[in-house]
Amino acid sequence: MVKGSWQLGEYIQKIVNNLTFLALSGMVLLVFINVILRYVFNSGFAPSEELARYLFVWTVFLGAITAFKDNQHVGVDLVISRLKGVHKKVVEMIGYALILIALVIMVKGGIGFTILSMSSKGPATGIPFSYISISYVIACVFIGAMVLVKMAKVFGKGER
């Protein structure tokens, strides 16, 4: 069971990494093409700026998933680094619980905003803003799942 869920997590992480790569590559390509069109051919591709902005938002939130998985977010561990044993587990669990509470609030607000933004469309592309705002909700859900896994590790064996 644990091995299967670990493999599922690795598979999902590969998908997230590939999507991040595609979004970042697409953003760079759009901006590059638009620069060439403007300065060489004195024209431009109007939707490219908007599309690049949308891809940037997706890149940020997909990157947040990867950063959380790899413990790359900024954190202050001044207290927790000095604790050992049960005290360390308790403080870690409290921290993870607070993160989960924040994520639940963020998901609730993100879903509300996504529903609200379904009728709004980008002026140049006509893409609904909900396609962009859902990236926030997806990131929060994935990070929440990783928090639950980290909590299980702390609660279970205590190994990290």
N, C-alpha and C positions, 0 to 999 in steps of 0.2 A: 504494500500500500504506500509506504513512504517513498520507496524507489520509484514507483509509478507517478506519484505526484511531483517528485523532483524532476523526472524526465519531462512531464507536462510543463512544468515551470521553465525548464531550459528551452523547450520547443516554443513556448510563448515568447520568451525573451529573444529568441532568434527572429521571430516574426516582428517584434517591436524594433529590434535593431535594423532589420531590413527596411521597415517602413520609415524609420528615422533617416536612413541613408537615402531612400527614394525621395523623401520630402526635401531634405537638404540639397540633394543633387538637382531636383526639379527647380528649387528656388534659385540656385546659382545659375542654372542654365537659362531660366527665364530672364533674370537680370542681365546676364551676359548678352543674350540675343537682343534684348531691348537696347542695350548700350550700343551695340554694333549697328542696329537699325537706325538709331537716332544720330549717331555721329558720322556714319559712313553713307547711309542712304537718306538722311534727313527726314525720316519718318519714324514711326514707332508702332508697337503692338499695345494698344490701349489697356487691355485686361492684364498685361503682364505684372504691373505693379500690385494690383489687387490679388492676383493669384500668388505672387511671391509672398505677400503679407499673410495670406491664409496658410501657405506651406510653412512659413516661419512659426506661426502659432502651433501647428501640428508638431513641428520639430521640437519646440520648447517643451510641450507636454509629454511627448514620447521620450524625450531626453530626461525629463523628470522621473519617469518610471525607471529608466536605466540607472540614473544617479541614485535613486533610493535603494534599488536592488544591491548596488555596489557600495553602499554607505558613503557616497560621495557628497551628500548634502552638508552644508555648513552645520556644525553642531558644537555645543559647548559641553565637554565631558569632564569639566574640572572636578565635580563632585563624584560622578559615577566611576571615574578612573581610580579613585582612592578607596572605593568600597570593595568588599569581598563577600562571597557566600550569599546568605539569605538576604542581607541588606541590599546588595547589588541587584539581586533578582527582583526584589520589591520595587526598587526605584525604576528599574527598566520596565517592569510591568505597568507602573503608574505612567511612565512616559509614553509607552505604546498605547495605553488606554486613552490618554489625552489626545494622541495623534488620531486614534479612531474616532473620537468624539468630533474633532475638528473636521475629519474627512466626511463624516455623516452630514454635518452641517453644510460642508462645501458641495457634496453631491446633491443634497436637497435644493440648495440655491442654484446649482448648475443646471439641474433638470428644469427647474422653474424658468430660468433664463433661456434655456434651449427651446422650451415650448413657446415662450414669449417671442423668440426671435425667428420662429418658423416662417412667419409671414414677411419678414424683412429680407430683402435681397440686395446683393452687392450691385452697385450702379453699373459697373463695367462688365461684369460676368453674368449677373443674374443668379449667382449661386446663393442659396439661402444661408443666412448667418448661422442658422442652427447647425449646419455642417461643420462650422468652425467651432462653435461653442460646445459641441458634444465632445471635442477633444479633451476639454477640461474634466468633464464627467468621467470619461474613460480612464484618464490618468488617475483620478481619485479612486476609482474602483480597483484598478490594478494595484495601486499603492496600498489600499486597504487590505487587499488579499495578502500582500507581502507582509504587512504588519501582523496579520493573524498568524502567518507562518512563523514569523520571528517570535511572537508571543508563545506559540506552541513549543518552540525550541527552548526558550528561557524557562517556561513552566515545566517542560518535560525533563530533559537531560541537563539543562543548564549550560550546554555547550554552545559556542558561537563560532 
